[in-house]
Amino acid sequence: MQTPAVSSTYDPQRPVNLLKSLAIMRRGLGDPTIRLTATDAWIAFITPLGDATLHISKMSLNDAAQFSAWGPGAQWAIDHAPDLLGKKDDWASFDQRDFFTALPEIVQRQRIEHRDLVLPRTHRLFEHAAGAVLEQRVTGIEANHAWRWLIRHHGRAAPGPVPEGLRLFPQPEQVAALKRWDWQSARVDNQRAQTLNRLAFAASRLEWWATHDLAEKKPQASGAGTLEAALLAVPGIGPWTVAETLQRSHGSPDHISVGDFHLAGFVGQALTGRRIDDTQMLELLSPFAGQRQRVIRLLLLSGQKKQSFGPRYAPLDHRGR
């Protein structure tokens, strides 16, 4: 028997644009875990209490949001839904006069134009970390193919009366059980497959961190551990993957995807008119420490483009590997 829907209403008390704010959660336009428009969002995910589908309806920027959820994890989804609309995303220090006037003019303009942007916090670590691992050292086309393949072949249908094709990412134990031919069909090389396998085995240990703040520490045998340290302890996960994860799971306002193939060049082009490398990007953004991800998200909304030179990076075929 289908679990009855749980519903609630939340008023963010500020304008919130669903497309602008939640698009970071979508891995390609064909992502089976999310359907997103200007007025509503359907999101399927695993909670500590089981599978859930969350529907968010918000007819205009300043309207209250209507939440509905289905599945064993419905109540958990409802309880945490306001964080997707920025309940814990505080821009006060960013908008403080001394800080704001020190920002590059293009960032100031984008902040004024995009007051409806919030950084969502999902409280879901494994799913976002797995998606980031799939994106390591490959094109977006390859990563999105792998993401869709894993969900369609090893995920589950989302609970409730949902849009056709809405599904959940596989559970950690399902990922850990995948065979070599599964990874080959998903076009995932052995290195990324091994990292995902290790991540799956560490998922239960990482679960404690999912609903805790980034600054919190956890007593351990050798001192105090942090969420970032816990993720970095998984072989194959580095600072880029950590940043890509925490931008989604915790709405991190500061983590930058250092090592990204395009990011430093884009930031340099937008702020200085020329390409720069990671070291130069970190130096350029250092005055805005604590808010650097906000700066980048606003730059990404500016319409600026990085100049392209040379041949495109071609997708690889992993079926014979």
PAZAPA-4460 file (N, C-alpha, C; in steps of 0.05 Angstrom, whole numbers, plus 32768, in hexadecimal, padded with zeros to 4 digits):
% residues 321
    n_x    n_y    n_z   ca_x   ca_y   ca_z    c_x    c_y    c_z   seq   type   mol
   8011   7FE8   8000   8000   8000   8000   8012   8019   8000     1      M     A
   800B   802C   7FF0   801A   8045   7FEE   8018   8056   8007     2      Q     A
   802F   805F   8010   8030   8070   8028   8022   808B   8022     3      T     A
   800F   8094   8033   8002   80AD   802E   8015   80C4   802D     4      P     A
   800E   80D9   801D   801F   80F0   801B   801F   8100   8035     5      A     A
   8036   810C   803B   8038   811F   8051   803C   813B   8044     6      V     A
   802F   814F   804F   8030   816A   8042   8036   817F   8057     7      S     A
   8042   8195   804D   8047   81AC   805E   804A   81C5   804C     8      S     A
   804C   81DC   8059   8050   81F5   804B   8068   8204   8058     9      T     A
   8078   8211   8047   808E   8220   8052   8091   823A   8043    10      Y     A
   8093   8250   8052   8097   826A   8046   80B3   8274   804C    11      D     A
   80C4   8275   8037   80E0   827D   803C   80E4   829A   8045    12      P     A
   80CF   82AA   8042   80D0   82C7   804A   80E5   82D6   8039    13      Q     A
   80E9   82CC   8020   80FA   82DA   800D   80F5   82CD   7FF2    14      R     A
   80FB   82DA   7FDC   80F7   82CD   7FC2   810A   82B5   7FBE    15      P     A
   80FF   829F   7FB3   810F   8288   7FAE   8107   827E   7F92    16      V     A
   811B   827B   7F81   8117   8271   7F66   811E   8253   7F65    17      N     A
   810B   8242   7F60   8110   8225   7F61   8124   821C   7F4C    18      L     A
   8121   8225   7F34   8134   821D   7F1E   8150   8226   7F25    19      L     A
   8153   823F   7F2C   816D   824B   7F31   817B   823D   7F49    20      K     A
   816C   8237   7F5E   8177   822D   7F77   817B   820F   7F77    21      S     A
   8169   8200   7F6B   816A   81E3   7F6C   8178   81D6   7F55    22      L     A
   817F   81E5   7F40   818C   81DA   7F28   81A6   81CC   7F2F    23      A     A
   81B4   81D4   7F44   81CD   81C8   7F4B   81C9   81AA   7F53    24      I     A
   81B1   81A2   7F5A   81AB   8187   7F62   81A7   8175   7F4A    25      M     A
   81A3   8180   7F32   819C   8171   7F1A   81B6   816A   7F0B    26      R     A
   81BA   8150   7F05   81D1   8148   7EF5   81C9   8142   7ED9    27      R     A
   81C7   8158   7EC9   81BE   8156   7EAE   81A0   8158   7EAD    28      G     A
   8196   8161   7E95   8179   8165   7E92   816A   814B   7E94    29      L     A
   8177   8134   7E8F   8169   811B   7E91   816C   810C   7EAB    30      G     A
   8174   811A   7EC0   8178   810E   7EDB   815D   8101   7EE4    31      D     A
   815D   80E6   7EE8   8144   80D9   7EF1   813C   80DF   7F0D    32      P     A
   814D   80EC   7F1E   8146   80F1   7F3A   8138   810B   7F3F    33      T     A
   8135   811C   7F2A   812A   8136   7F2F   811C   8140   7F16    34      I     A
   8105   814D   7F19   80F7   815C   7F05   80F4   8178   7F0F    35      R     A
   80FD   818C   7EFF   80FF   81A7   7F09   80F4   81BB   7EF5    36      L     A
   80E2   81CC   7EFE   80D7   81E2   7EED   80D8   81FB   7EFE    37      T     A
   80CE   8211   7EF3   80CE   822A   7F01   80BA   822A   7F19    38      A     A
   80A7   8218   7F18   8092   8219   7F2D   8090   8200   7F3E    39      T     A
   809E   81EA   7F36   809D   81D3   7F47   80B5   81C1   7F43    40      D     A
   80BA   81B0   7F57   80D0   819D   7F56   80C7   8182   7F61    41      A     A
   80CE   816D   7F53   80CA   8151   7F5D   80E6   8145   7F62    42      W     A
   80EB   813C   7F7A   8106   8132   7F81   8103   8117   7F8F    43      I     A
   8111   8103   7F86   8110   80E8   7F91   812B   80E2   7F9E    44      A     A
   812B   80D9   7FB7   8144   80D4   7FC5   8140   80C1   7FDC    45      F     A
   8156   80B7   7FE7   8156   80A4   7FFE   815A   80B5   8017    46      I     A
   814A   80B0   802C   814D   80BD   8046   8156   80A8   805A    47      T     A
   815D   80B0   8072   8163   809D   8087   814C   808B   808E    48      P     A
   8133   8093   8087   811B   8084   808D   8111   8074   8075    49      L     A
   811E   8077   805E   8115   8069   8046   8111   807B   802E    50      G     A
   8107   8070   8018   8103   807F   7FFF   80EF   8095   8003    51      D     A
   80F3   80AA   7FF4   80E0   80C1   7FF5   80DF   80CF   7FDA    52      A     A
   80C8   80DA   7FD4   80C4   80ED   7FBE   80BA   8106   7FCA    53      T     A
   80C6   811D   7FC3   80BE   8137   7FCD   80B5   8147   7FB5    54      L     A
   809D   8153   7FB8   8093   8166   7FA4   8092   8182   7FB0    55      H     A
   809F   8195   7FA3   809F   81B1   7FAB   808F   81C1   7F96    56      I     A
   807B   81CF   7F9F   806C   81E1   7F8E   806E   81FD   7F97    57      S     A
   8077   820F   7F85   807B   822B   7F8D   8074   823C   7F74    58      K     A
   805D   8248   7F74   8052   8254   7F5C   8060   826E   7F54    59      M     A
   806C   827D   7F67   807B   8295   7F60   8092   8298   7F74    60      S     A
   80A3   82AC   7F6F   80BC   82AF   7F7F   80B5   82B4   7F9C    61      L     A
   80A0   82C3   7FA2   809B   82CC   7FBD   8085   82BB   7FCB    62      N     A
   807B   82A7   7FBD   8066   8295   7FC9   8073   8282   7FDD    63      D     A
   8062   8279   7FF0   806A   8263   8001   806B   824A   7FF0    64      A     A
   807B   8237   7FF9   807E   821D   7FEB   806C   8209   7FF7    65      A     A
   8060   81F8   7FE6   8050   81E2   7FEF   8060   81C8   7FEC    66      Q     A
   8063   81B9   8002   8072   81A0   8001   8060   8189   8004    67      F     A
   8064   8174   7FF3   8056   815A   7FF6   806B   8144   7FF3    68      S     A
   8068   812F   8002   807C   8119   8001   806F   80FE   8004    69      A     A
   807B   80EA   7FF7   8071   80CF   7FF8   8088   80BC   7FFF    70      W     A
   8081   80A4   8008   8094   8090   800E   809B   808E   802C    71      G     A
   80AA   8079   8034   80B2   8075   8050   80C1   808D   805B    72      P     A
   80D0   809B   804A   80DF   80B3   8053   80D1   80CD   8050    73      G     A
   80B6   80CC   804C   80A7   80E5   8047   80AA   80FA   805C    74      A     A
   80A8   80F2   8076   80A9   8105   808B   80C5   8112   808D    75      Q     A
   80D9   8102   8089   80F5   810C   8089   80F8   8121   8072    76      W     A
   80ED   811A   805B   80EF   812C   8044   80E1   8147   804A    77      A     A
   80CA   8145   8056   80BB   815E   805D   80CA   816E   8072    78      I     A
   80D5   8161   8086   80E3   816F   809B   80FB   817E   8091    79      D     A
   8108   8173   807C   8121   8180   8072   811C   8190   8059    80      H     A
   8104   8190   804F   80FE   819F   8036   8104   81BD   8037    81      A     A
   80FF   81CB   804D   8105   81E7   804E   8123   81EE   8049    82      P     A
   8135   81DB   804F   8151   81E0   804A   8157   81E0   802C    83      D     A
   8146   81D4   801C   814A   81D5   7FFF   8144   81F1   7FF4    84      L     A
   8134   8200   8004   812C   821B   7FFB   813B   8230   800C    85      L     A
   8152   8229   8018   8163   823C   8024   815D   8243   8041    86      G     A
   814F   8232   8050   814A   8238   806C   8163   823E   807B    87      K     A
   8179   822E   8075   8192   8232   8084   81A7   8241   8073    88      K     A
   819E   824D   805D   81B1   825B   804C   81AF   8279   8052    89      D     A
   81C2   8283   8061   81C2   829F   806B   81D6   82B0   805B    90      D     A
   81CB   82C3   804C   81DB   82D5   803B   81E2   82EF   804A    91      W     A
   81DC   82F1   8064   81DF   830B   8072   81FB   8315   8071    92      A     A
   820F   8304   8076   822B   830D   8077   8234   8314   805A    93      S     A
   8229   8306   8046   8230   830D   802A   8226   8328   8023    94      F     A
   820D   832F   802D   8201   8348   8026   820A   835F   8038    95      D     A
   8219   8359   804D   8223   836E   805F   8233   8382   804E    96      Q     A
   822F   839C   8054   8239   83B1   8042   8257   83AF   803C    97      R     A
   8267   83AC   8050   8284   83AC   804B   828D   8395   8039    98      D     A
   8280   837D   803E   8287   8366   802D   827C   836A   8011    99      F     A
   8263   8372   800F   8256   8374   7FF5   8265   8388   7FE3   100      F     A
   826D   839F   7FED   8279   83B4   7FDD   8295   83AC   7FD4   101      T     A
   82A1   8398   7FE2   82BC   838E   7FDA   82BA   8379   7FC4   102      A     A
   82A2   8370   7FBD   829F   835C   7FA9   82A3   8368   7F8D   103      L     A
   82AC   8358   7F79   82AD   8362   7F5E   8292   836C   7F55   104      P     A
   8293   8380   7F43   827A   838D   7F3B   8267   8378   7F2E   105      E     A
   8271   8366   7F1F   8260   8352   7F12   8251   8341   7F26   106      I     A
   825F   833A   7F3D   8252   832A   7F52   823D   833B   7F60   107      V     A
   8242   8354   7F65   822E   8366   7F72   8215   8367   7F60   108      Q     A
   8219   836A   7F46   8202   836C   7F34   81F2   8353   7F34   109      R     A
   81FF   833C   7F34   81F1   8322   7F34   81E2   831D   7F4E   110      Q     A
   81ED   8326   7F64   81DF   8323   7F7E   81C6   8334   7F7E   111      R     A
   81C8   834C   7F74   81B0   835D   7F73   819B   8352   7F61   112      I     A
   81A3   8346   7F4A   8191   833B   7F37   8185   8320   7F3F   113      E     A
   8195   8311   7F4F   818D   82F6   7F56   8189   82F2   7F74   114      H     A
   8179   8303   7F80   8173   8300   7F9C   8163   82E7   7FA2   115      R     A
   8158   82DB   7F8D   8148   82C3   7F90   8158   82A9   7F8F   116      D     A
   8173   82AB   7F8F   8184   8294   7F90   8189   828C   7FAD   117      L     A
   8185   8272   7FB3   818E   8267   7FCD   819F   824F   7FC8   118      V     A
   81B0   8248   7FDC   81C0   8230   7FDA   81B2   821A   7FE9   119      L     A
   81A8   8205   7FDB   8198   81F0   7FE9   81AA   81DE   7FF9   120      P     A
   819F   81D2   800E   81AC   81BE   801E   819B   81A5   801F   121      R     A
   81A5   818F   8015   8195   8177   8012   8198   8163   8029   122      T     A
   81AE   8164   8039   81B4   8151   804E   81B9   8135   8043   123      H     A
   81C1   8133   8029   81C6   8119   801D   81E3   8118   8013   124      R     A
   81F3   8107   8020   8210   8106   8019   8216   80F2   8003   125      L     A
   820D   80D9   8007   8215   80C4   7FF5   820E   80C9   7FD8   126      F     A
   81F5   80D1   7FD4   81EC   80D6   7FB8   81FC   80EB   7FAA   127      E     A
   8202   8102   7FB8   8210   8117   7FAC   822E   8110   7FA8   128      H     A
   8239   8102   7FBC   8255   80FA   7FB9   8258   80E6   7FA1   129      A     A
   8245   80D4   7F9F   8246   80C1   7F89   8244   80CF   7F6E   130      A     A
   8232   80E3   7F6C   8230   80F2   7F53   8249   8101   7F4C   131      G     A
   8256   810C   7F61   826F   811A   7F5C   8285   8107   7F53   132      A     A
   8287   80EF   7F5F   829B   80DC   7F56   8297   80D5   7F39   133      V     A
   827E   80D1   7F30   8279   80CB   7F14   8282   80E1   7F02   134      L     A
   8285   80F9   7F0C   828D   8110   7EFB   82AB   8114   7EFB   135      E     A
   82BA   8104   7F0A   82D7   8108   7F0C   82E4   8102   7EF1   136      Q     A
   82F2   8116   7EE6   8304   8113   7ECF   82F6   810A   7EB5   137      R     A
   82DC   810F   7EB3   82CD   8107   7E9A   82BB   811E   7E92   138      V     A
   82B1   811D   7E7A   829E   8131   7E70   8283   812F   7E7E   139      T     A
   8274   8144   7E7D   8259   8144   7E89   8247   812F   7E7B   140      G     A
   824B   812B   7E61   823C   8117   7E53   8240   80FB   7E5E   141      I     A
   825A   80F4   7E63   8260   80DA   7E6E   8255   80D7   7E8B   142      E     A
   8259   80EC   7E9B   8250   80EA   7EB7   8231   80E8   7EB8   143      A     A
   8223   80F7   7EA8   8206   80F6   7EA9   81FB   80DB   7E9F   144      N     A
   8209   80D0   7E8B   8201   80B5   7E81   8204   80A1   7E98   145      H     A
   821B   80A1   7EA6   821F   808E   7EBB   820A   8092   7ED1   146      A     A
   8204   80AB   7ED9   81F0   80B0   7EED   81D5   80A5   7EE5   147      W     A
   81CC   80AA   7ECD   81B2   80A0   7EC3   81B2   8082   7EC2   148      R     A
   81C8   8076   7EB8   81C9   8059   7EB5   81C7   804B   7ED0   149      W     A
   81D5   8054   7EE4   81D4   8048   7EFE   81B8   804A   7F0A   150      L     A
   81AB   8060   7F07   8191   8064   7F12   817C   8053   7F03   151      I     A
   817E   8052   7EE9   816A   8043   7EDA   816D   8025   7EDD   152      R     A
   8185   801B   7EE1   818A   7FFE   7EE3   818C   7FF4   7F00   153      H     A
   8192   8006   7F13   8196   7FFC   7F2F   8188   800E   7F43   154      H     A
   817A   8023   7F3A   816A   8033   7F4C   814E   8028   7F4F   155      G     A
   813C   8037   7F5B   8121   802E   7F60   810D   8044   7F58   156      R     A
   80F5   803C   7F51   80E0   804F   7F4B   80DA   8060   7F64   157      A     A
   80D6   807A   7F60   80D0   808B   7F76   80B4   8085   7F81   158      A     A
   80B0   8087   7F9B   8095   8082   7FA6   8082   8098   7FA0   159      P     A
   8068   8091   7F9F   8053   80A6   7F9C   804A   80AA   7F80   160      G     A
   8037   80BB   7F7B   802D   80C2   7F61   8040   80D6   7F54   161      P     A
   8055   80CC   7F47   806B   80DD   7F3E   806C   80DF   7F20   162      V     A
   807B   80F2   7F15   807E   80F3   7EF8   808C   80DA   7EEE   163      P     A
   8085   80D2   7ED6   8090   80B9   7ECA   80AE   80BA   7EC9   164      E     A
   80BB   80A5   7ED2   80D8   80A2   7ED1   80E7   80AD   7EE9   165      G     A
   80D9   80B8   7EFC   80E7   80C2   7F14   80F0   80AA   7F25   166      L     A
   810B   80AA   7F2B   8117   8093   7F39   812C   809D   7F4D   167      R     A
   8134   808A   7F5E   8147   8090   7F73   8162   8084   7F6C   168      L     A
   8178   8092   7F74   8193   8088   7F71   8196   806F   7F81   169      F     A
   81A6   805B   7F78   81A9   8042   7F87   81B3   8046   7FA4   170      P     A
   81AC   8034   7FB5   81B6   8034   7FD1   81D3   802C   7FD1   171      Q     A
   81E2   8034   7FE6   81FF   802E   7FE7   8205   8010   7FE4   172      P     A
   81F4   7FFF   7FF0   81FA   7FE2   7FED   81F6   7FD8   7FD0   173      E     A
   81E4   7FE5   7FC1   81E1   7FDE   7FA5   81F9   7FE7   7F95   174      Q     A
   8203   7FFE   7F9B   821B   8008   7F8D   8233   7FF5   7F93   175      V     A
   8235   7FEE   7FAC   824C   7FDC   7FB4   824B   7FC1   7FA7   176      A     A
   8233   7FB8   7F9F   822F   7F9E   7F93   8232   7F9E   7F75   177      A     A
   8236   7FB5   7F68   8238   7FB6   7F4B   8251   7FA7   7F41   178      L     A
   824E   7F9A   7F2A   8264   7F8A   7F1F   8273   7F9B   7F09   179      K     A
   8289   7F90   7F00   8299   7F9E   7EEC   8289   7FA5   7ED3   180      R     A
   8278   7F92   7ECA   8269   7F96   7EB2   8254   7FAC   7EB6   181      W     A
   824A   7FAF   7ECE   8237   7FC5   7ED4   8245   7FE0   7ECF   182      D     A
   825D   7FE2   7EDB   826C   7FFB   7ED8   8273   8000   7EBA   183      W     A
   827A   7FEB   7EAC   8280   7FEF   7E8F   8268   7FF8   7E80   184      Q     A
   8250   7FED   7E86   8238   7FF6   7E79   8231   8013   7E7F   185      S     A
   8238   801B   7E98   8234   8037   7EA0   8249   804A   7E96   186      A     A
   825E   803E   7E89   8275   804D   7E7E   8285   805A   7E95   187      R     A
   8288   804C   7EAA   8298   8055   7EC1   82B2   8045   7EC3   188      V     A
   82C8   8053   7EC2   82E2   8046   7EC3   82E7   803A   7EDE   189      D     A
   82FB   8028   7EE0   8301   8019   7EF8   8308   802B   7F10   190      N     A
   8316   8041   7F0B   831E   8052   7F21   8306   805F   7F2F   191      Q     A
   82F3   8069   7F1F   82DB   8075   7F2B   82CA   8060   7F37   192      R     A
   82C8   8048   7F2B   82B8   8032   7F36   82C3   802A   7F51   193      A     A
   82DD   8028   7F54   82E9   8021   7F6E   82E3   8037   7F83   194      Q     A
   82E4   8050   7F7B   82DE   8066   7F8E   82C1   8064   7F97   195      T     A
   82AF   805F   7F84   8293   805D   7F8B   828E   8045   7F9E   196      L     A
   829C   802F   7F99   829A   8018   7FAA   82A3   801F   7FC7   197      N     A
   82B9   802D   7FC9   82C3   8035   7FE4   82B0   8048   7FF1   198      R     A
   82A5   805B   7FE1   8291   806E   7FEC   8279   8060   7FF6   199      L     A
   8270   804B   7FE8   8258   803C   7FF0   825D   802E   800B   200      A     A
   8275   8023   800E   827B   8015   8028   827E   8029   803F   201      F     A
   8285   8042   8038   8288   8057   804D   826E   8066   8053   202      A     A
   8259   8060   8043   8240   8070   8045   8234   8071   8060   203      A     A
   8234   805B   806E   8227   805A   8089   8237   806B   809D   204      S     A
   8252   806B   8099   8263   807C   80AB   825F   8099   80A5   205      R     A
   825A   80A0   808C   8256   80BC   8085   823A   80C7   808C   206      L     A
   8228   80B4   8092   820C   80BC   8096   8208   80D0   80AD   207      E     A
   8219   80CC   80C2   8217   80DE   80D9   8219   80FB   80D2   208      W     A
   822A   8100   80BD   8230   811C   80B6   821A   8129   80A6   209      W     A
   8208   811A   809A   81F6   8125   8086   81E5   813C   8091   210      A     A
   81DC   813A   80AA   81CB   814F   80B5   81D9   8161   80C8   211      T     A
   81F4   8160   80C9   8204   8171   80DA   8211   8188   80CA   212      H     A
   8216   819E   80D8   8222   81B5   80CB   823F   81B0   80C3   213      D     A
   8249   81BE   80B0   8264   81BA   80A6   8279   81BF   80BC   214      L     A
   8273   81D2   80CE   8287   81D9   80E2   8287   81C5   80FA   215      A     A
   8274   81B4   80FB   8273   81A1   8112   8289   818C   8110   216      E     A
   8292   8183   8127   82A7   816F   8129   829D   8157   8138   217      K     A
   82A9   8140   8131   82A0   8127   813D   82B9   811B   814C   218      K     A
   82B6   8116   8166   82CD   810A   8174   82D4   80EF   8169   219      P     A
   82EE   80EB   8165   82F8   80D2   815A   8311   80C9   816A   220      Q     A
   831B   80B2   8164   8331   80A8   8173   834A   80B9   8172   221      A     A
   834E   80C6   815B   8366   80D7   8157   8360   80F5   8157   222      S     A
   834B   80FD   8166   8345   8119   8167   8329   811F   815D   223      G     A
   8325   8135   8150   830A   813D   8147   8309   813C   8128   224      A     A
   82F7   812E   811D   82F4   812C   8101   82DF   813F   80F6   225      G     A
   82E1   8146   80DD   82CD   8157   80D0   82C1   8148   80B8   226      T     A
   82AB   8153   80AE   829E   8147   8097   82B1   8146   8080   227      L     A
   82BF   815C   807B   82D2   815D   8065   82E7   8148   8067   228      E     A
   82F2   8145   8080   8307   8130   8084   82FC   8114   8080   229      A     A
   82E3   8110   8088   82D6   80F5   8085   82D4   80EE   8068   230      A     A
   82CC   8101   8057   82CA   80FC   803A   82E5   80F8   802E   231      L     A
   82F9   8108   8036   8314   8106   802A   8321   80EC   8033   232      L     A
   8317   80DF   8048   8323   80C6   8051   831B   80AF   803E   233      A     A
   8308   80B3   802C   8300   809E   8019   8314   80A0   8001   234      V     A
   8324   808C   7FFC   8337   808D   7FE6   8329   8093   7FCB   235      P     A
   8334   80A6   7FBC   8328   80AD   7FA3   8317   80C6   7FA4   236      G     A
   8312   80D0   7FBD   8303   80E9   7FC0   8316   80FF   7FC9   237      I     A
   8317   8114   7FB9   8328   812B   7FBF   8318   8145   7FC3   238      G     A
   8326   815B   7FC4   8318   8175   7FC9   8303   817C   7FB5   239      P     A
   8307   8176   7F9B   82F2   817C   7F88   82D8   816D   7F8E   240      W     A
   82DA   8153   7F93   82C3   8143   7F99   82B5   814C   7FB3   241      T     A
   82C5   8153   7FC7   82BA   815D   7FE0   82AA   8176   7FDC   242      V     A
   82B6   8189   7FCC   82A8   81A2   7FC7   828E   819D   7FB8   243      A     A
   828E   818D   7FA3   8276   8187   7F94   8261   817A   7FA5   244      E     A
   8269   816A   7FB9   8256   815D   7FCB   824A   8171   7FDE   245      T     A
   825B   8181   7FEC   8252   8193   8001   8242   81AA   7FF6   246      L     A
   8247   81B2   7FDD   8236   81C7   7FD2   8219   81BF   7FD1   247      Q     A
   8214   81A5   7FCE   81F9   819A   7FCD   81EE   8191   7FE8   248      R     A
   81FE   8180   7FF5   81F4   8174   800E   81F1   8189   8024   249      S     A
   8203   819D   8025   8202   81B0   803B   81FF   81CD   8031   250      H     A
   81FB   81D1   8017   81F8   81EC   800E   8210   81FD   8015   251      G     A
   8228   81F2   8013   8240   8200   801C   8243   821B   800D   252      S     A
   8246   8231   801C   8249   824B   800F   8266   8251   8007   253      P     A
   8279   823E   800D   8295   8245   8008   82A4   8230   7FF7   254      D     A
   829D   8217   7FF8   82AD   8202   7FEA   82AE   8207   7FCC   255      H     A
   82C6   8207   7FC1   82CB   820B   7FA5   82D4   81F1   7F99   256      I     A
   82CC   81EB   7F80   82D4   81D3   7F73   82EF   81D6   7F66   257      S     A
   8304   81D7   7F77   831F   81DA   7F6D   8327   81C1   7F5E   258      V     A
   8333   81C4   7F46   8339   81AE   7F35   8325   81AA   7F1F   259      G     A
   8310   81BA   7F1F   82FC   81B8   7F0A   8309   81C0   7EEF   260      D     A
   8301   81B2   7EDA   830D   81B6   7EBF   8307   81D2   7EB5   261      F     A
   82F0   81DD   7EBD   82E7   81F7   7EB1   82E7   820E   7EC5   262      H     A
   82E4   8209   7EDF   82DD   821E   7EF2   82F1   8235   7EF3   263      L     A
   830A   822F   7EF7   831E   8244   7EFA   831E   8256   7EE2   264      A     A
   831E   824A   7ECA   831D   825A   7EB1   8305   826B   7EB0   265      G     A
   82EE   8261   7EB8   82D5   8271   7EB8   82D7   8288   7ECB   266      F     A
   82DF   8283   7EE4   82E1   8298   7EF8   82F4   82AD   7EEF   267      V     A
   830B   82A5   7EE4   831E   82B9   7EDA   8313   82CA   7EC4   268      G     A
   8305   82BC   7EB1   82F9   82CB   7E9B   82E4   82DF   7EA4   269      Q     A
   82D4   82D7   7EB8   82BF   82E8   7EC2   82C9   8300   7ED2   270      A     A
   82DE   82FB   7EE2   82E8   8310   7EF4   8300   8320   7EEA   271      L     A
   8310   8314   7ED8   8328   8322   7ECF   8329   8324   7EB1   272      T     A
   8318   8316   7EA2   8319   8317   7E85   832D   8304   7E79   273      G     A
   8339   82F3   7E8A   834D   82E0   7E7F   834B   82C6   7E8F   274      R     A
   8356   82B0   7E84   8356   8297   7E91   836A   8297   7EA8   275      R     A
   8364   8289   7EBD   8377   8285   7ED3   8376   8268   7EDC   276      I     A
   8389   8260   7EED   838A   8244   7EF7   837E   8243   7F13   277      D     A
   837E   822C   7F1F   8372   8228   7F3A   837F   823A   7F4F   278      D     A
   839A   823A   7F4F   83A8   824A   7F62   83A1   8268   7F60   279      T     A
   839F   8272   7F48   8398   828E   7F44   837B   8292   7F4B   280      Q     A
   8369   827F   7F46   834D   8282   7F4E   834A   8284   7F6C   281      M     A
   8358   8272   7F7B   8357   8273   7F98   8361   828E   7FA3   282      L     A
   8376   8298   7F96   8381   82B2   7F9F   836D   82C8   7F99   283      E     A
   8360   82C7   7F81   834D   82DB   7F79   8335   82DC   7F8C   284      L     A
   832C   82C4   7F95   8314   82C2   7FA6   831A   82C3   7FC3   285      L     A
   8333   82C4   7FCB   833B   82C3   7FE7   832E   82DA   7FF8   286      S     A
   832A   82F2   7FEE   831D   8306   7FFE   8300   82FF   8006   287      P     A
   82F5   82EC   7FF8   82D9   82E5   7FFD   82D6   82CA   800B   288      F     A
   82EB   82C2   8019   82EB   82A8   8028   82D2   82A6   8039   289      A     A
   82C6   828F   8039   82AD   828A   8047   8295   828D   8035   290      G     A
   8298   829B   801F   8282   82A1   800D   8289   829B   7FF0   291      Q     A
   829E   828C   7FEB   82A8   8289   7FD0   8295   827A   7FBE   292      R     A
   8287   8267   7FC8   8274   8258   7FB8   825C   826A   7FB0   293      Q     A
   8254   827C   7FC1   8240   828F   7FBA   8249   82A0   7FA2   294      R     A
   8262   82AA   7FA4   826D   82BA   7F8E   826C   82AB   7F74   295      V     A
   8274   8291   7F74   8275   8281   7F5C   8259   827C   7F51   296      I     A
   8246   8276   7F63   822A   8271   7F5A   821F   828A   7F4C   297      R     A
   8225   82A1   7F57   821B   82BA   7F4B   8229   82BF   7F30   298      L     A
   8243   82B9   7F2E   8251   82BC   7F15   8245   82A9   7F00   299      L     A
   823D   8291   7F08   8231   827E   7EF5   8216   8287   7EEA   300      L     A
   8209   8299   7EF9   81F0   82A4   7EF0   81F3   82BD   7EDE   301      L     A
   820C   82C6   7EDB   8212   82DF   7ECD   8210   82DD   7EAF   302      S     A
   8210   82C5   7EA4   8210   82C2   7E87   822C   82C3   7E7B   303      G     A
   8240   82C7   7E8B   825C   82C7   7E82   8263   82AB   7E78   304      Q     A
   8274   82AA   7E63   827D   8291   7E58   829C   8291   7E56   305      K     A
   82A7   827A   7E5C   82C4   8277   7E59   82CA   8272   7E3B   306      K     A
   82DE   8280   7E31   82E6   827C   7E15   82F1   8260   7E11   307      Q     A
   82E9   8253   7DFB   82F1   8238   7DF6   8307   8237   7DE1   308      S     A
   831C   8227   7DE6   8332   8224   7DD3   8338   8206   7DD1   309      F     A
   8341   81FE   7DB9   834B   81E2   7DB6   8334   81CF   7DB3   310      G     A
   833B   81B5   7DB0   8327   81A0   7DAB   8317   819A   7DC5   311      P     A
   82FF   8190   7DC1   82EE   8187   7DD8   82FA   816E   7DE4   312      R     A
   82F4   816A   7DFE   82FC   8151   7E0B   82E8   813C   7E03   313      Y     A
   82F2   8127   7DF6   82DF   8113   7DEC   82D8   80FE   7E01   314      A     A
   82BF   80F4   7E01   82B7   80DF   7E13   82C7   80C6   7E0E   315      P     A
   82CB   80B6   7E22   82DB   809D   7E20   82C8   8085   7E20   316      L     A
   82D1   806F   7E14   82C2   8056   7E14   82CF   8043   7E27   317      D     A
   82C0   803B   7E3D   82CB   802B   7E52   82C3   800D   7E4F   318      H     A
   82B4   8007   7E3A   82A9   7FEB   7E39   82BE   7FD6   7E37   319      R     A
   82D5   7FDB   7E2C   82EA   7FC7   7E29   82FE   7FC8   7E40   320      G     A
   82F9   7FD9   7E54   830D   7FDC   7E69   8308   7FC9   7E81   321      R     A
***
